[in-house]
Amino acid sequence: MAPDAVLVFASAAYDQGELLRSIVDQTGDVPLCGCTGEGVITQAGSDECSHVVAVMAIVAPGVTFRTFAVAELGADSEVAGRKLAAQVARHATADDLLVLFPDGIHGNCRKLLNALQRGLDNGRPPPTIVGGTAGDLFQFERTFQYRDGHVFSDGVAALLISGVDAELVISHGCDLVGEPQTITKTDGCFIEEIDGQRAWDLFKSYLDDDAETLEAMHVAHLLLAERIQGPVPESFAPFTVRVPVRLDATRGALYFAAGLEEGTPVQVALRNPEKVCERAVQAARQLVDERGRPALILQLDCAGRGRLLFDEETTERIVEPVQRAIGKDVPWLGLHTYGEIAPVGTETLFHNYTGVLCALYPRS
């Protein structure tokens, strides 16, 4: 039996064209969507080795799958969002699920999402939007997106699913430290000053060593929290978390993927590994308590919540406990992403260091 759709997650180390051709040779000419990442997550756990691929072939009678793609995300993310909205709006309803896989290096995902949501606001409620940005094993050189038989970079691959019910839960494990502050100077996606102080000087004040570079383990625990405007579910902290991925030492400026605007209220936050695990399991249990066992799980989990945080214990510390809470035999496909996309309240937001569980249920 041919599948109705195929999801593909892989590392960027492969010959991407050859990889996708070999998959399509087996699955046939069906809707296919996915991207590269830091690693994959399956029923076997988390795998962040240099060459890894995970494929889910979905057979779902009565469910419709449509794929979309836009290019040149880096040139103008707002234009890319408007173009994607124009493609999707012809087919989408409020009952649908739109899954996004944008390039994780180029472009501004916040601008993409804002333009997409405005474009889908055509007088009726838009579909639920979820997703994750593509990665490349922390090389920050080039990521790849997949749509049907095509591989591309600097774009967005998207999958619209109609005919199922989707339930989402998200979690992070962070503690706020210090006092609330305000971003006072930016340059594109670089934050130059917070409350008039160089951003890097502020971050260094929370580090134990005399750091002059933005080392991975600093990033793994130190981040910036942005207060969420509007209603927030009781199960989620009232802030999203963002991570600096690049330092301009000359200016003392920190680069945040998707940027943050001047005037944004922020607060420094520290990651708590125990809370990361606890809240992920709580979110999984909430999902089952509210809706029961799903037909499948799509997991979008930050690359910073994998080996970078838990070394070789990612599977036993966080993946297996979450899977046990939902059902170890539930079909499961996940990706360690450079950024996560999920709604909080009524708005779809860009997140870092966050775990997203998207559960699909047959529509009765």
C-alpha positions in Angstrom: 0.0 0.0 0.0 1.4 3.4 -1.0 1.6 6.0 1.8 -0.6 9.1 1.7 2.3 11.3 2.9 5.9 11.1 4.0 7.9 13.0 6.6 11.7 13.1 6.4 14.2 14.3 8.9 17.9 13.9 8.4 21.4 15.3 9.1 23.0 17.7 6.7 26.1 15.6 6.2 24.4 13.5 3.5 24.4 14.2 -0.2 20.9 15.6 0.1 19.8 15.1 -3.5 20.9 11.4 -3.5 19.3 10.9 -0.1 15.9 12.2 -1.2 16.0 10.4 -4.5 16.5 7.1 -2.6 13.6 7.8 -0.3 11.3 8.8 -3.2 12.3 5.7 -5.1 10.8 3.7 -2.2 7.8 5.8 -1.2 6.6 6.9 -4.7 5.1 10.1 -5.9 3.3 11.2 -2.7 3.4 14.5 -0.7 6.7 14.6 1.1 8.0 17.3 3.5 10.8 17.7 6.0 14.3 19.2 6.6 17.7 18.6 8.1 18.3 19.1 11.8 20.8 18.6 14.6 19.4 15.1 15.2 16.3 13.0 15.0 13.9 11.5 17.5 12.1 8.2 17.0 10.7 5.4 19.2 14.3 4.3 19.6 15.2 7.7 21.2 17.4 10.6 20.2 20.1 10.3 17.6 22.5 13.1 16.9 25.2 11.3 15.0 26.7 12.8 11.8 24.7 10.6 9.4 21.2 9.8 10.5 17.8 9.9 8.8 14.3 9.1 9.9 11.3 8.6 7.6 7.7 8.3 8.5 5.3 7.0 5.9 1.7 7.8 6.8 -1.4 5.9 5.7 -4.5 7.9 6.6 -7.6 7.3 4.6 -9.8 10.4 4.6 -6.9 12.8 5.5 -5.6 15.3 2.9 -2.0 16.3 2.7 -0.7 19.2 0.7 2.8 20.5 0.4 4.1 24.0 -0.2 7.4 25.8 -0.6 8.8 29.3 -0.8 12.3 30.4 -1.6 14.6 33.3 -0.6 13.7 33.5 3.0 16.9 35.3 3.8 16.3 38.1 1.2 13.0 39.1 2.7 11.2 37.0 5.3 8.0 39.1 5.2 7.7 38.6 1.4 8.3 34.9 1.9 5.5 34.8 4.6 3.1 36.6 2.3 3.9 34.2 -0.6 3.3 31.2 1.6 0.1 32.6 2.9 -1.2 33.1 -0.6 -0.5 29.5 -1.5 -2.0 28.0 1.7 -5.0 30.3 2.1 -6.8 28.7 -0.9 -6.9 25.4 0.9 -6.7 26.0 4.6 -9.5 26.1 7.2 -9.4 26.6 11.0 -9.6 22.9 11.5 -6.4 22.2 9.6 -2.8 21.9 10.8 0.0 23.7 9.0 3.5 22.4 9.7 6.4 24.6 8.8 10.1 23.8 8.3 12.0 27.1 7.6 15.7 27.5 7.1 17.3 27.8 10.5 20.2 30.0 9.5 18.8 32.5 7.0 15.9 34.8 7.4 13.9 36.1 10.3 11.3 33.5 11.5 9.4 36.1 13.5 8.8 38.2 10.4 7.9 35.1 8.4 5.3 34.1 11.0 3.9 37.6 11.4 3.4 38.0 7.6 2.0 34.5 7.3 -0.5 35.0 10.0 -1.6 38.3 8.6 -2.0 36.7 5.2 -4.1 33.9 6.5 -6.4 36.3 8.4 -8.9 36.5 5.6 -12.0 36.9 7.7 -12.0 33.4 9.1 -9.9 31.7 11.7 -6.5 30.4 10.3 -5.2 26.9 10.7 -3.1 25.9 13.7 0.6 26.5 12.9 3.4 24.5 14.3 7.0 23.6 13.2 10.7 23.9 13.7 13.6 25.5 11.9 16.1 23.4 10.0 19.6 22.7 11.4 23.0 21.5 10.3 24.9 19.8 13.2 25.7 23.2 14.8 27.9 24.2 11.8 25.6 27.2 11.0 26.6 27.0 7.3 23.7 25.5 5.3 20.5 23.7 6.1 18.2 21.9 3.7 14.4 21.8 3.3 12.4 19.0 1.5 9.3 19.3 -0.6 8.1 16.3 -2.6 11.2 15.3 -4.7 13.0 18.6 -4.3 15.8 19.7 -2.0 16.5 23.4 -1.4 18.0 25.9 1.1 17.1 29.4 2.3 13.4 28.6 2.1 10.4 27.2 3.8 8.9 23.7 3.3 5.3 23.4 4.6 2.7 20.6 5.0 -1.0 21.3 5.4 -2.9 18.4 7.0 -6.7 18.4 6.7 -9.1 15.9 8.3 -7.4 15.2 11.7 -7.6 16.8 15.1 -4.3 18.2 16.4 -3.4 18.9 20.0 -0.3 20.8 21.0 1.6 21.1 24.3 4.9 23.0 24.8 7.3 23.3 27.6 10.7 24.7 28.7 12.6 24.6 32.0 14.0 28.0 32.8 14.4 30.2 35.9 14.3 33.9 35.7 17.2 35.7 37.3 18.0 39.4 37.9 15.6 42.2 37.2 13.3 42.9 34.2 15.1 45.0 31.6 14.5 46.5 28.2 16.3 46.1 24.9 17.5 49.6 24.1 19.6 49.2 20.9 19.5 46.7 18.1 21.0 46.2 14.6 19.0 43.7 12.6 19.1 40.5 14.6 21.9 41.8 16.8 21.0 43.1 20.3 23.6 45.7 21.1 22.4 47.1 24.3 20.0 46.2 27.2 19.1 49.1 29.5 22.0 51.0 27.9 24.6 48.3 28.8 26.4 46.2 26.1 24.4 43.0 25.8 27.6 40.8 26.0 28.7 42.6 29.2 25.3 41.8 30.7 25.5 38.2 29.8 29.1 37.9 31.0 28.1 39.1 34.4 26.2 35.8 34.9 29.0 33.5 33.7 31.4 32.0 36.2 34.5 32.3 34.1 36.1 35.3 32.4 34.6 34.5 29.0 35.6 36.3 25.9 33.8 33.9 23.5 30.2 32.6 23.3 31.0 28.9 24.1 28.3 26.3 23.6 27.9 25.4 27.2 27.3 29.1 28.1 24.6 29.1 25.5 23.2 25.8 26.8 22.3 27.4 30.2 22.1 31.2 29.7 19.4 32.9 27.6 16.9 35.7 27.4 13.3 35.6 28.4 10.6 37.6 26.6 7.3 38.2 28.4 4.3 36.9 26.4 1.7 39.5 25.8 -1.9 38.3 26.3 -3.4 35.2 27.9 -1.1 32.2 28.6 -2.2 28.6 29.4 -1.7 27.7 33.1 0.6 24.8 32.0 3.1 27.2 30.3 5.4 29.8 31.9 4.4 33.4 30.9 7.5 33.9 28.8 9.3 32.5 25.8 13.0 31.9 25.8 15.6 33.0 23.2 19.2 32.1 22.8 22.2 34.1 21.4 24.0 32.1 18.8 26.7 34.6 17.7 28.9 37.2 19.4 30.3 40.4 17.8 33.0 41.0 20.4 34.0 44.4 19.0 30.5 45.8 19.6 29.6 43.5 22.5 26.5 42.6 20.5 24.7 39.3 20.6 22.9 37.7 17.6 19.5 36.2 18.2 17.9 34.2 15.4 14.7 36.0 14.4 15.8 39.0 16.4 14.1 41.0 19.1 12.9 44.6 18.7 14.0 47.7 20.6 11.7 48.4 23.5 11.0 44.7 24.2 10.9 43.8 27.9 13.3 41.0 28.7 14.9 39.2 31.6 17.9 37.0 31.8 17.1 33.3 32.4 19.0 30.2 33.3 18.1 26.7 32.1 17.4 24.2 34.8 18.0 20.7 33.4 15.8 19.0 36.0 12.9 21.3 35.2 13.4 20.7 31.5 12.7 17.0 32.1 10.0 17.4 34.6 8.0 19.9 32.5 8.4 17.9 29.4 6.8 14.9 31.1 4.1 17.0 32.7 3.2 18.3 29.2 3.0 14.8 27.8 0.8 13.7 30.7 -1.5 16.7 30.1 -1.9 15.7 26.5 -3.0 12.1 27.4 -5.2 13.3 30.2 -7.1 15.7 28.0 -7.3 13.6 24.8 -6.1 10.1 25.3 -3.7 8.1 23.2 -2.9 9.8 19.8 -2.5 8.2 16.4 1.0 9.7 16.1 3.3 12.2 17.6 5.4 14.9 15.8 8.0 16.2 18.2 9.9 19.5 17.6 12.6 19.8 20.3 15.4 22.3 20.5 18.9 21.2 19.6 19.9 22.8 22.9 17.8 20.2 24.8 19.6 17.3 23.3 23.3 16.2 23.6 24.4 19.8 24.3 22.5 19.7 27.6 22.3 16.0 28.5 25.5 14.6 26.8 24.8 11.0 25.8 21.8 10.7 28.2 19.2 12.6 26.1 17.2 9.4 25.5 17.0 8.2 29.0 16.7 11.6 30.7 14.0 13.2 28.6 12.9 11.2 25.5 12.0 7.9 27.1 10.1 9.4 30.1 8.0 11.5 27.6 7.3 8.5 25.4 6.3 6.4 28.4 3.8 9.1 29.5 2.1 9.0 26.1 2.7 5.4 25.0 6.0 3.8 23.9 4.4 2.1 20.9 2.8 5.3 19.5 4.2 6.1 16.1 6.8 8.9 16.8 8.9 11.2 14.6 10.9 14.1 15.9 13.6 16.6 15.1 16.2 18.5 17.1 15.6 22.0 15.7 17.4 25.4 15.7 14.1 27.1 16.7 10.5 26.0 17.5 7.2 27.3 16.2 4.1 26.9 18.3 1.1 28.9 19.4 0.7 30.3 22.9 -2.8 31.6 23.5 -4.0 33.1 20.2 -0.6 33.9 18.6 1.9 31.6 16.9 5.4 32.4 18.3 9.0 31.6 17.6 10.8 29.9 20.5 14.2 28.6 21.5 15.1 25.9 24.0 11.5 24.6 23.9 9.9 21.3 23.3 6.8 21.0 21.2 4.6 17.8 21.1 2.1 17.8 18.3 -0.4 14.9 18.7 -2.7 13.9 15.8 -6.0 12.2 16.5 -8.6 10.7 14.1 -11.5 13.0 13.5 -14.7 11.5 14.7 
